[in-house]
Amino acid sequence: MIQVVWEFVVKDEARGQFELAYGPGGAWSKLFSRSPGFRGVTLLRDAGNPRRYLSIDFWDSEALREKALTEHSDDYAELDASFTEWTDSETELGVFRVLAEATVRAPGGRHRGAS
């Protein structure tokens, strides 16, 4: 599995529209949900800068992502162009693979939220 990470700086007045369009179930994920290998999207907002977002697209492989971008190139370009007015910048930070995952448990085996 790969994860494609994008950074966006969004105009204040467009934050709500941006969150709806780029979040799970929004126009962006709906476009790619028609493609084999697309597993979803996570949208993160910076806690210190509410105009800064990271979008993480999950794909089974780079090949399936590239195939989807080719097959839906017109729809992709149209959607991307319609959203550019909402942002001051948009940067693909890269394509990443998970190397390892860890779960950290509270001391004494207690789980977060347990009383």
C-alpha positions in Angstrom: 0.0 0.0 0.0 1.1 3.5 -0.7 0.0 6.9 0.8 0.2 10.1 -1.3 0.5 13.1 0.9 -0.5 16.6 -0.2 -0.2 19.9 1.6 -2.7 22.7 1.1 -2.9 26.2 2.4 -6.5 27.2 2.1 -8.1 30.7 2.0 -10.0 31.4 5.2 -13.3 32.0 3.4 -13.0 28.6 1.6 -12.1 26.3 4.5 -15.6 24.8 4.8 -15.9 24.1 1.1 -12.4 22.6 1.0 -13.1 20.3 4.0 -16.3 19.0 2.3 -14.6 18.5 -1.1 -11.4 16.9 0.1 -12.6 15.0 3.1 -13.8 11.4 3.1 -17.0 11.1 1.0 -16.2 14.4 -0.8 -15.9 15.1 -4.5 -12.2 14.1 -4.5 -12.7 10.7 -3.0 -15.8 10.1 -5.1 -13.8 10.6 -8.2 -11.2 8.0 -7.3 -13.6 5.6 -5.6 -14.5 4.4 -9.1 -10.9 3.1 -9.5 -9.6 -0.3 -8.4 -6.9 0.1 -5.8 -8.2 3.4 -4.2 -8.7 2.8 -0.4 -9.7 6.2 0.8 -8.5 9.6 2.0 -7.7 11.2 5.3 -7.9 14.9 5.7 -5.9 16.6 8.5 -6.0 20.2 9.7 -2.9 21.7 11.4 -3.7 22.4 15.1 -1.5 25.5 15.0 -2.5 26.9 11.6 -6.1 26.3 10.6 -5.4 27.2 7.0 -2.9 24.4 6.6 -4.1 20.9 5.7 -2.6 17.5 4.8 -4.5 15.1 2.6 -3.4 11.5 2.5 -4.7 9.3 -0.3 -4.4 5.5 0.2 -3.8 3.3 -2.8 -2.9 -0.4 -3.2 0.0 0.5 -5.5 1.6 3.3 -7.5 0.6 1.5 -10.7 -3.1 1.5 -9.8 -2.9 5.2 -8.9 -1.2 6.1 -12.2 -3.8 4.1 -14.1 -6.6 5.9 -12.3 -5.0 9.3 -13.0 -4.7 8.4 -16.7 -8.3 7.0 -17.0 -9.8 9.9 -15.2 -7.4 12.7 -16.4 -10.2 14.9 -17.8 -12.4 14.6 -14.6 -9.3 15.1 -12.4 -8.2 18.2 -14.3 -11.7 19.7 -14.2 -12.1 19.0 -10.4 -8.6 20.3 -9.6 -9.1 23.5 -11.6 -12.5 24.2 -9.9 -10.8 23.9 -6.5 -7.7 26.0 -7.1 -9.6 29.2 -6.2 -9.9 27.9 -2.6 -6.1 27.6 -2.0 -3.1 29.7 -1.8 -0.8 26.7 -2.4 -1.0 23.0 -3.2 2.1 20.8 -2.9 2.4 17.0 -3.4 4.8 16.1 -0.5 5.4 12.6 -1.8 4.4 9.0 -2.1 5.1 7.0 1.0 5.1 3.4 2.1 4.4 2.2 5.6 7.6 0.5 7.0 6.4 -0.2 10.5 3.5 0.5 12.8 3.4 0.6 16.5 0.8 0.7 19.2 1.6 2.5 22.4 -0.3 1.4 25.4 -0.7 3.3 28.7 1.4 2.1 31.6 -0.3 -0.7 33.6 -2.2 -1.9 30.5 -4.9 0.7 30.9 -6.4 2.0 27.8 -7.1 5.7 27.0 -10.5 6.7 28.3 -10.6 3.8 30.9 -11.6 4.8 34.4 
